[in-house]
Amino acid sequence: MSLLKTAESKILARIQNNLWARFVKLPNQDRIWTLTLTNKTVHKPAEEPPKTPLVMVHGFGGGVGLWVRNLDGLSRSRPVHAFDLLGFGRSSRPHFPSDAAKAEEQFVDSIERWRQSVGLESMILLGHSLGGYLATSYAIQYPSRVSHLILVDPWGFPERPKAENQESQGTEAVKTFRPPRWVKVIAGIVSFFNPLAVIRAAGPWGPGLVNRFRPDFRRKFEDLFDDDTMTQYIYHCNAQTPSGEVGFRAMSESLGWAKRPMLQRVHLLPPSMPVTMLYGAVSWVDSSSGDKAAEIRGKAHTRVMLIDDASHHVYADQPETFNKVVENICNSVD
């Protein structure tokens, strides 16, 4: 954990706005590592009402440090809060149940208790990947607290494809999802372990393993750091005792499908809640889930946007475009 703190400190040293980093203690004594940013150069008139804060929720295996390209830009006109999800990064690492619904509820409950502890009445809630899934679940349960829901390449929306029988020109064609056999074999073996167990098993070779299999993380931030700061950060985020990833494993099936797909629940979001879904145009996450969500929500405000030349980590691949889009959404709130 001390090595994670060191790597994170190097990342946060790049932040120029006012930064308050601390643990927010929840009623059950869990601690959520939290960043709060405000613009140090803008002093608004006392009579002007405060802007709705933006709250950013990272994805699986991530942490607050991954937002380093976005925090300054997005905190120019309003407060920004980012926190390490329960069980990830520097936050507490409690036991998670093996039941999908109960694991999801533990994540969502921690977000609500965090909101209460920080004292936010309402927020613009942004979630990436797993964070997008949990942000949606939170918005369904606590709709009065979410002014606008922003989902960035969200995980867990589509249902796992099943065999579909279709008659075509008198013959029966079967459409089914069939991954290669080697993928099935590896998925079968991995299903017995937590998703990041291989990183921990690698011991001192772990950081090199991250560099080898995810060299893109270093490239995405190479203009900020000329060393392996970001891969060290990712490694130490995930070299700790598994906790959040146990919860994620409980919520997911083999090959990364959600046991409780969010498309089955998006109709529970109130029609009055605006939703924006941002996808990387070259991401492995299929943006058609966004189109289906918009179709399910009918006349409710649901906007689907693709960010050109961005993969799954949209915010790091095209930070200027991402920041501008998110800032425009925030300005539409107040």
Legacy VTK file of the C-alpha trace (Angstrom):
# vtk DataFile Version 3.0
C-alpha trace
ASCII
DATASET POLYDATA
POINTS 334 float
0.000 0.000 0.000
2.911 2.386 0.674
4.194 1.802 -2.866
0.724 2.579 -4.221
0.720 5.808 -2.199
4.129 6.746 -3.633
3.063 6.100 -7.248
-0.184 8.002 -6.729
1.650 10.974 -5.169
3.750 11.328 -8.336
0.560 11.352 -10.418
-1.317 13.837 -8.244
1.691 16.184 -8.267
0.620 17.015 -11.837
-2.660 18.527 -10.593
-2.653 22.332 -10.612
-6.043 23.169 -9.102
-6.815 23.059 -5.383
-6.719 19.416 -4.328
-8.013 17.923 -1.083
-7.129 14.231 -0.764
-8.397 12.298 2.241
-10.147 9.185 3.505
-13.901 9.565 3.962
-15.019 7.268 6.769
-18.355 5.498 6.337
-20.673 4.608 9.252
-19.511 0.967 9.101
-15.862 2.167 9.463
-14.933 1.435 5.836
-12.797 4.226 4.359
-13.163 5.623 0.842
-10.086 7.368 -0.609
-11.396 10.634 -2.037
-10.127 13.585 -4.089
-11.950 16.925 -4.174
-10.837 19.590 -6.656
-11.798 23.242 -6.954
-10.499 26.009 -9.219
-7.929 28.087 -7.365
-8.133 31.054 -9.775
-11.894 31.635 -9.976
-13.673 33.435 -7.137
-17.398 33.594 -7.854
-19.693 36.144 -6.192
-21.075 35.033 -2.818
-24.669 35.429 -4.059
-24.107 33.014 -6.959
-25.481 29.531 -6.108
-22.897 26.741 -6.010
-22.626 24.552 -9.097
-23.704 20.923 -8.975
-20.548 18.873 -8.321
-19.272 16.264 -10.755
-18.555 12.847 -9.204
-16.284 10.467 -11.155
-16.290 6.684 -10.642
-13.435 4.643 -12.149
-13.610 1.197 -13.728
-12.409 -2.293 -12.793
-8.849 -2.444 -11.500
-8.476 1.353 -11.631
-8.270 4.245 -9.214
-8.432 8.029 -8.946
-4.987 8.449 -10.542
-6.308 7.449 -13.962
-8.280 10.730 -14.139
-5.059 12.799 -14.086
-5.730 14.159 -17.611
-9.257 15.265 -16.711
-9.389 16.577 -13.149
-7.949 20.055 -13.771
-10.022 20.728 -16.885
-13.292 19.529 -15.380
-12.831 21.412 -12.088
-12.496 24.821 -13.772
-16.133 25.746 -13.214
-17.413 23.371 -10.527
-16.202 21.076 -7.733
-15.082 17.626 -8.851
-14.987 14.577 -6.593
-13.274 11.315 -7.521
-12.964 8.309 -5.243
-11.529 4.810 -5.222
-14.427 2.348 -5.279
-14.805 0.178 -2.201
-12.363 -2.722 -2.572
-10.118 -0.915 -5.088
-7.139 1.449 -4.961
-6.522 2.895 -1.506
-10.072 2.388 -0.214
-10.939 -0.278 2.369
-10.947 -3.865 1.146
-13.827 -5.633 2.907
-15.290 -9.055 2.234
-17.736 -9.193 -0.695
-20.531 -11.775 -0.975
-20.517 -14.309 -3.822
-24.116 -13.450 -4.774
-24.266 -11.035 -7.732
-27.143 -8.895 -6.418
-25.657 -8.666 -2.917
-22.198 -7.750 -4.252
-23.711 -5.017 -6.436
-25.712 -3.715 -3.489
-22.567 -3.506 -1.338
-20.886 -1.311 -3.965
-23.975 0.895 -4.412
-24.583 1.222 -0.677
-20.983 2.379 -0.186
-21.493 5.101 -2.829
-24.632 6.364 -1.067
-22.959 6.322 2.349
-19.999 8.157 0.811
-22.378 10.814 -0.593
-23.974 11.265 2.806
-20.591 11.523 4.538
-19.296 14.113 2.042
-22.571 16.035 2.308
-23.654 16.230 -1.345
-27.330 16.928 -1.999
-27.144 16.124 -5.706
-24.456 15.388 -8.275
-23.645 14.870 -11.910
-22.610 11.216 -11.768
-20.021 9.911 -14.245
-18.925 6.285 -14.351
-16.430 4.469 -16.579
-16.735 0.749 -17.419
-17.621 -1.059 -14.143
-18.109 2.407 -12.655
-20.761 3.073 -15.310
-22.629 -0.084 -14.357
-22.564 0.831 -10.660
-23.457 4.476 -11.373
-26.554 3.307 -13.257
-27.546 0.986 -10.415
-27.048 3.873 -7.978
-29.142 6.247 -10.109
-31.985 3.705 -10.199
-31.983 3.419 -6.413
-31.327 7.081 -5.571
-32.689 9.066 -8.529
-33.208 12.299 -6.577
-29.443 12.528 -6.036
-28.446 12.384 -9.735
-28.899 15.481 -11.919
-27.360 13.882 -15.014
-25.962 10.382 -15.547
-22.845 10.141 -17.753
-21.788 6.615 -18.739
-18.378 6.205 -20.348
-17.908 2.910 -22.213
-20.052 1.213 -19.546
-19.564 -2.476 -18.765
-22.344 -4.951 -18.157
-25.224 -3.620 -20.252
-25.895 -6.257 -22.945
-27.331 -9.684 -22.287
-25.165 -12.666 -23.112
-26.075 -13.718 -26.663
-28.112 -16.903 -26.938
-28.749 -19.162 -29.927
-31.436 -17.626 -32.107
-33.374 -19.700 -34.584
-34.212 -17.861 -37.766
-35.848 -19.204 -40.856
-34.278 -17.860 -43.970
-35.461 -18.888 -47.452
-36.945 -22.099 -46.118
-33.821 -23.176 -44.245
-33.153 -22.810 -40.545
-30.122 -20.673 -39.740
-28.759 -20.694 -36.222
-27.067 -17.515 -35.037
-25.017 -18.028 -31.919
-22.097 -16.525 -30.089
-19.148 -18.920 -30.342
-15.800 -17.702 -29.020
-12.693 -19.592 -30.185
-11.974 -22.810 -28.294
-8.758 -21.424 -26.765
-10.745 -18.535 -25.289
-13.175 -21.014 -23.724
-10.315 -23.057 -22.267
-8.595 -20.028 -20.740
-11.918 -18.638 -19.477
-12.675 -21.993 -17.853
-9.342 -22.010 -16.021
-9.514 -18.343 -15.021
-13.063 -18.744 -13.683
-11.584 -20.560 -10.676
-9.513 -17.501 -9.736
-10.029 -13.812 -9.129
-9.500 -11.827 -12.353
-6.175 -10.257 -11.324
-4.698 -13.253 -9.501
-2.020 -13.679 -12.176
-0.583 -10.222 -11.378
-0.238 -11.090 -7.694
1.147 -14.551 -8.481
3.885 -12.934 -10.573
5.398 -11.374 -7.441
8.321 -9.058 -8.308
7.674 -9.656 -12.016
4.180 -8.176 -11.667
4.981 -4.612 -12.839
6.798 -6.023 -15.875
3.774 -8.174 -16.605
1.516 -5.099 -16.589
3.973 -3.307 -18.894
4.029 -6.238 -21.282
0.293 -6.893 -21.498
-0.887 -3.291 -21.146
1.819 -1.146 -22.816
-0.968 1.227 -23.854
-1.237 2.524 -20.295
2.293 3.847 -20.474
1.727 5.310 -23.956
-1.495 7.092 -22.948
0.384 9.107 -20.329
3.912 9.268 -21.781
3.814 13.049 -22.229
3.184 13.399 -18.474
5.605 10.726 -17.227
8.768 9.547 -18.951
9.004 6.450 -16.746
6.680 3.617 -15.716
4.744 5.651 -13.126
1.323 4.739 -14.549
1.997 1.008 -14.889
3.467 0.990 -11.373
0.268 2.682 -10.200
-1.944 0.121 -11.957
0.161 -2.735 -10.585
0.067 -1.543 -6.986
-3.683 -0.814 -7.238
-4.141 -4.508 -7.958
-1.344 -6.183 -6.012
-3.263 -5.726 -2.749
-5.558 -8.271 -1.112
-8.393 -8.939 -3.589
-11.688 -7.405 -2.505
-13.475 -5.308 -5.140
-12.444 -7.797 -7.787
-14.111 -10.550 -5.707
-17.286 -8.459 -5.905
-16.809 -8.018 -9.646
-16.257 -11.732 -10.107
-19.524 -12.390 -8.258
-21.322 -10.008 -10.635
-19.839 -11.396 -13.864
-20.065 -14.572 -15.900
-17.289 -16.102 -17.984
-15.916 -13.941 -20.799
-16.965 -10.788 -18.944
-20.755 -10.781 -19.302
-22.797 -9.363 -16.414
-25.001 -11.842 -14.576
-27.561 -9.041 -14.147
-27.379 -7.096 -17.442
-28.191 -3.425 -17.018
-30.273 -3.236 -20.217
-32.886 -5.230 -18.303
-33.138 -2.372 -15.780
-32.579 0.920 -17.606
-36.361 1.375 -17.828
-36.260 1.914 -14.049
-34.361 5.186 -14.494
-36.889 8.037 -14.190
-37.783 9.613 -17.575
-36.843 13.009 -16.129
-33.212 11.948 -15.622
-30.987 12.893 -18.591
-28.487 10.206 -19.583
-25.457 10.597 -21.860
-23.499 7.535 -23.007
-19.975 8.141 -24.363
-18.224 5.365 -26.256
-14.773 5.060 -27.758
-15.206 4.601 -31.509
-12.557 1.842 -31.518
-13.394 0.325 -28.127
-14.110 -3.349 -27.492
-17.338 -2.240 -25.764
-20.201 -2.323 -28.288
-21.943 1.054 -28.504
-25.140 -0.630 -29.741
-26.024 -1.120 -26.073
-26.313 2.648 -25.855
-28.704 2.688 -28.808
-30.786 -0.052 -27.177
-30.848 1.877 -23.886
-32.085 4.967 -25.750
-34.757 2.861 -27.465
-35.895 1.372 -24.146
-36.102 4.821 -22.516
-38.271 6.125 -25.351
-38.858 9.873 -25.143
-36.599 10.307 -22.103
-33.400 12.284 -22.780
-30.780 9.686 -23.744
-27.867 10.733 -25.917
-25.295 8.332 -27.366
-21.960 9.770 -28.550
-18.882 8.167 -30.111
-15.454 9.707 -29.506
-13.260 9.262 -32.573
-9.868 7.538 -32.211
-10.653 6.486 -28.646
-10.584 2.958 -27.237
-12.067 1.782 -23.932
-10.196 4.376 -21.867
-11.859 7.285 -23.663
-10.822 9.842 -21.044
-7.115 9.043 -21.522
-7.117 8.435 -25.291
-8.805 11.729 -26.216
-8.726 13.820 -23.023
-9.364 17.211 -24.662
-12.447 15.982 -26.509
-13.643 14.037 -23.477
-13.225 17.019 -21.153
-15.037 19.340 -23.554
-17.985 16.966 -23.969
-18.303 16.385 -20.213
-17.949 20.109 -19.471
-20.756 20.884 -21.941
-22.975 18.293 -20.254
-22.213 19.792 -16.842
-22.993 23.300 -18.127
-26.378 22.054 -19.342
-27.189 21.190 -15.701
-26.171 24.594 -14.289
LINES 1 335
334 0 1 2 3 4 5 6 7 8 9 10 11 12 13 14 15 16 17 18 19 20 21 22 23 24 25 26 27 28 29 30 31 32 33 34 35 36 37 38 39 40 41 42 43 44 45 46 47 48 49 50 51 52 53 54 55 56 57 58 59 60 61 62 63 64 65 66 67 68 69 70 71 72 73 74 75 76 77 78 79 80 81 82 83 84 85 86 87 88 89 90 91 92 93 94 95 96 97 98 99 100 101 102 103 104 105 106 107 108 109 110 111 112 113 114 115 116 117 118 119 120 121 122 123 124 125 126 127 128 129 130 131 132 133 134 135 136 137 138 139 140 141 142 143 144 145 146 147 148 149 150 151 152 153 154 155 156 157 158 159 160 161 162 163 164 165 166 167 168 169 170 171 172 173 174 175 176 177 178 179 180 181 182 183 184 185 186 187 188 189 190 191 192 193 194 195 196 197 198 199 200 201 202 203 204 205 206 207 208 209 210 211 212 213 214 215 216 217 218 219 220 221 222 223 224 225 226 227 228 229 230 231 232 233 234 235 236 237 238 239 240 241 242 243 244 245 246 247 248 249 250 251 252 253 254 255 256 257 258 259 260 261 262 263 264 265 266 267 268 269 270 271 272 273 274 275 276 277 278 279 280 281 282 283 284 285 286 287 288 289 290 291 292 293 294 295 296 297 298 299 300 301 302 303 304 305 306 307 308 309 310 311 312 313 314 315 316 317 318 319 320 321 322 323 324 325 326 327 328 329 330 331 332 333
